[in-house]
């Protein structure tokens, strides 16, 4: 009898350990989803300069920027505003990727600066010099983008239909989510977006940790991240949002992207209106969001053709 009792106690102890370990790993994975190692703009500047990438607006022909700071619910955003002396009555918002800062978008700025457009770029919440507790992969960030858009219009005097939005990676997904809420924007351009947060995390978990871990932890961890971050993970799905987007859409993805595979852009495109959406898959040997650095001239030609076809009055 005592032996049976000890076996029961042992089983209860083992069960408690397994449950505790499982809860720990689910919490830990939710932390990975919600958090990002924050690099200050100064640190990012030094890092990018060391890699030979643009680290100062002057590197890409931009003037000294006007520093901006917006205090919002749950976030404090810091960024740059560039007023174009050409005054072509157009503007573009540039949104960077996860683990990055506004510096990442310096490579994209000449696409629009040369057209005479004003430009605004900023560090997303919990990135660079901006403040915020969690990263929600575009859910709350889309509201941040709308607030920046309001500031942009007031500062520049531009109307919403004179402004486009472009993002890279996480910023690309955020752009697609944001434009679904503001149908009057001139266009949206998304370089290397993910189709949905759940699909991206499931694929990455499977590749990094194996199918058992993916099946056991991804769903609960994503749910817990939603509770902790006060967001709905199933709404972070550009492949669904694309059906609600009114402006023309420019999609681009590198075929050799190993961070967000190219099929994510293909899924988004398959749900889009083909009459106002283009998808370019680059075979330039570029990795994740690197197409513009590998062949800027070819990238610019693709963008110029898109704007000439779908937004002919945008800029000079």
ZIPE-V349870 format. One record per backbone hydrogen bond with DSSP energy under -0.5 kcal/mol. CO is the residue of the C=O (numbers start at 1). NH is the residue of the N-H. Records with the same first field share a line. If there is no record, write none. Layout:
BEGIN
CO->NH ; NH
END
This chain:
BEGIN
1->5
2->6
3->7
4->8
5->9
6->10
7->11
8->12
9->13
10->14
11->15
12->16
13->17
14->18
15->19
16->20
17->21
18->22
19->23
20->24
21->25
22->26
23->27
24->28
25->29
26->30
27->31
28->32
29->33
30->34
31->35
34->135
37->39
38->40
40->44
41->45
42->46
43->47
44->48
45->49
46->50
47->51
48->53
49->52
56->59
57->60 ; 62
58->61
65->67
66->81
68->79
70->72 ; 77
72->74 ; 75
74->133
75->72
76->131
77->70
78->123
79->68
80->121
81->66 ; 83
82->84 ; 119
84->87
90->118
91->164
92->120
93->166
94->122
95->168
97->100
101->104
102->105
103->106
104->107
105->108 ; 109
106->110
108->111
109->112 ; 113
110->114
112->115 ; 117
113->116
115->316
116->88
118->92
119->82
120->94
121->80
122->96
124->127
127->130
131->76
134->136
136->139
138->142
140->143 ; 144
141->145
142->146
143->147
144->148
145->149
146->150
147->151
148->152
149->153
150->154
151->155
152->156
153->157
159->162
160->163 ; 186
162->91
163->186
164->93
165->189
166->95
167->191
168->171
169->173
170->174
171->175
172->176
173->177
174->178
175->179
176->180
178->181 ; 182
182->185
186->248
187->165
188->250
189->167
190->192 ; 252
191->169
195->239
196->200
197->201
198->202
199->203
200->204
201->205
202->206
203->207
204->208
205->209 ; 210
206->210
210->214
211->215
212->216
213->217 ; 218
214->218 ; 219
217->221
218->222
219->223
220->224
221->225
222->226
223->227
224->228
225->229
226->230 ; 231
227->230
231->233
232->235
233->236
235->237
236->197
237->240 ; 241
238->242
240->243
241->244
242->245
248->188
249->251 ; 278
250->190
251->280
252->192
253->282
254->257
261->264
262->265 ; 266
263->267
264->268
265->269
266->270
267->271
268->271
269->272
272->274
273->276 ; 277
276->249
278->251
279->281
280->253 ; 282
282->255
286->256
287->290
290->293 ; 294
291->295
295->299
296->300
297->301
298->302
299->303
300->304
301->305
302->306
303->307
304->308
305->309
306->310 ; 311
307->311
311->314
313->315
END
